[in-house]
Amino acid sequence: MNSRLSGTVLQRLTRSGSACCRHQAGPRFGPCRGLTESGRGTMNVFNRDMKKRQKNWSASLQDRDQYDYLRDEVGSRVADRVYDIARTFPLALDVGGGKSHIAEHLSKDVVERLFLTDISEKTLIHQVLKPDGVFIGAMAGGETLYELRCSLQMAETEREGGFSPHVSPYTAVTDLGNLLGQAGFNMLTVDVDEVQVHYPGIMEVMMDLQGMGESNCAWNRRSLLHRDTLLAAAAIYKEMYGNEDGSVPATFDILYMIGWKPHESQAKPAQRGSATMSFGDLSKISQPTSTDRP
């Protein structure tokens, strides 16, 4: 079975499988980069220079189109959410657009003009939106690649007496609302979709992640993975998660988010104390009055 062919078969499935190792492991190897430049105590988790090099390397591959199946599928599902909004947008910005995975699914009836960018300043997204503009995004969530994480952790613990993270940490769905709110958006919507791809084995999973430019770029990553550990992880992967046809699944937990820039025309919650009925009176609503009785 060729990973390039099997990787194009995307299935939406209900959550299943062992809950083993779905937590993030503490670092055992590599430096911790401490605080960001702001000095506010926020951990600088990712090496952005490393991620840029990974993306550039991925873009230089002659067969790079073969690694776009996941982004193409997510781009289609993001476009579906744009169509769900009964409005024509005169201008839209696709941040992290790559080669327009979303744009190819949109028409001018929905988005009249679309700009693509893959690099942005910290203020980009909210500051460039007009009042009542909408931000729609997608990102990998916390359950992504739990099969791979669990297999690597168990194998490394067995062979080396401890484990280090080999897969980048992901955002939990419970954090997205707070992140969007802190960025200044309101009328927030967050939902989760699950995409499962089937591969011949663990090597094909890791090769495709590298081809996507989505290898681990955390500061505390450990670059070396011993051959014995990798072989053990491959056996664990097939034993715990393998399908009857010999393939193994890789689950991608995709988080979708929608947030609107505030505008006076948007619906607002009623002011505190403006209610005309108390909760104590709710039980009387369904009770018939004397004039209602036959």
Backbone hydrogen bonds, N-H to C=O, Kabsch-Sander energy under -0.5 kcal/mol:
donor,donor_aa,acceptor,acceptor_aa,energy
5,L,2,N,-0.6
6,S,2,N,-2.7
7,G,3,S,-2.0
8,T,5,L,-1.3
9,V,6,S,-1.3
10,L,8,T,-1.0
11,Q,196,Q,-1.6
13,L,11,Q,-0.7
22,R,19,A,-1.4
33,R,31,P,-0.5
36,T,42,T,-0.9
39,G,36,T,-1.4
44,N,34,G,-1.5
45,V,43,M,-1.2
47,N,217,C,-2.6
48,R,46,F,-1.1
51,K,47,N,-2.1
52,K,48,R,-2.3
53,R,49,D,-2.2
54,Q,50,M,-2.4
55,K,51,K,-2.5
56,N,52,K,-2.5
57,W,53,R,-2.5
58,S,54,Q,-2.4
59,A,55,K,-2.4
60,S,56,N,-1.1
60,S,57,W,-0.5
61,L,58,S,-1.2
64,R,61,L,-1.2
66,Q,63,D,-1.8
67,Y,64,R,-1.8
68,D,65,D,-1.3
72,D,68,D,-2.8
73,E,69,Y,-1.9
74,V,70,L,-2.7
75,G,71,R,-2.8
76,S,72,D,-1.9
77,R,73,E,-1.8
78,V,74,V,-2.5
79,A,75,G,-2.2
80,D,76,S,-1.7
81,R,77,R,-1.2
82,V,78,V,-1.4
83,Y,79,A,-2.2
84,D,80,D,-1.1
85,I,82,V,-1.3
86,A,84,D,-0.7
87,R,85,I,-2.5
89,F,87,R,-0.5
89,F,110,V,-3.6
92,A,113,R,-2.0
94,D,115,F,-3.5
95,V,93,L,-0.7
96,G,117,T,-2.7
97,G,94,D,-0.9
97,G,117,T,-1.8
100,S,97,G,-1.2
101,H,97,G,-1.2
104,E,100,S,-1.4
105,H,102,I,-1.9
106,L,103,A,-1.7
110,V,107,S,-1.6
111,V,107,S,-2.6
112,E,89,F,-2.7
115,F,92,A,-2.7
117,T,94,D,-2.6
124,L,121,E,-1.2
126,H,124,L,-0.8
127,Q,123,T,-1.9
129,L,125,I,-0.7
129,L,126,H,-0.7
132,D,261,K,-1.5
133,G,130,K,-2.3
135,F,259,G,-3.3
137,G,257,M,-2.5
139,M,255,L,-2.0
141,G,253,D,-4.6
142,G,171,T,-1.2
144,T,141,G,-1.9
145,L,251,T,-4.0
146,Y,143,E,-1.4
149,R,145,L,-2.5
150,C,146,Y,-2.5
151,S,147,E,-2.1
152,L,148,L,-2.4
153,Q,149,R,-2.4
154,M,150,C,-2.5
155,A,151,S,-2.2
156,E,152,L,-2.5
157,T,153,Q,-2.2
158,E,154,M,-2.0
159,R,155,A,-2.5
160,E,156,E,-2.5
161,G,157,T,-1.2
162,G,156,E,-1.0
171,T,140,A,-0.8
175,D,172,A,-1.7
176,L,172,A,-0.6
176,L,173,V,-0.8
177,G,173,V,-0.6
179,L,175,D,-2.2
180,L,176,L,-2.8
181,G,177,G,-2.3
182,Q,178,N,-2.6
183,A,179,L,-1.3
184,G,181,G,-1.4
185,F,180,L,-2.2
186,N,260,W,-2.6
189,T,258,I,-2.4
191,D,256,Y,-1.9
193,D,254,I,-2.8
195,V,252,F,-2.6
196,Q,11,Q,-1.9
197,V,250,A,-2.4
198,H,6,S,-0.7
198,H,9,V,-0.6
199,Y,248,V,-3.0
205,V,201,G,-1.4
206,M,202,I,-2.3
207,M,203,M,-2.5
208,D,204,E,-2.1
209,L,205,V,-2.0
210,Q,206,M,-1.9
211,G,207,M,-2.4
212,M,208,D,-2.1
213,G,210,Q,-1.2
214,E,209,L,-2.8
219,W,45,V,-2.3
221,R,218,A,-1.6
222,R,165,P,-0.7
223,S,221,R,-0.6
230,L,226,H,-2.3
231,L,227,R,-2.5
232,A,228,D,-2.1
233,A,229,T,-2.4
234,A,230,L,-2.2
235,A,231,L,-1.9
236,I,232,A,-2.4
237,Y,233,A,-2.7
238,K,234,A,-2.0
239,E,235,A,-2.2
240,M,236,I,-2.8
241,Y,237,Y,-2.4
242,G,237,Y,-0.5
242,G,238,K,-1.2
243,N,247,S,-3.2
246,G,243,N,-1.8
248,V,199,Y,-3.1
250,A,197,V,-2.4
252,F,195,V,-3.2
253,D,251,T,-0.6
254,I,193,D,-2.7
254,I,252,F,-0.9
255,L,139,M,-3.4
255,L,253,D,-0.6
256,Y,191,D,-3.0
257,M,137,G,-2.5
258,I,189,T,-2.5
259,G,135,F,-2.3
260,W,186,N,-2.7
261,K,133,G,-3.0
266,Q,263,H,-1.7
274,S,271,Q,-1.9
281,D,278,S,-1.4
282,L,279,F,-1.2
284,K,281,D,-1.2
285,I,282,L,-1.2
287,Q,284,K,-0.6
292,D,289,T,-1.1
293,R,289,T,-0.7
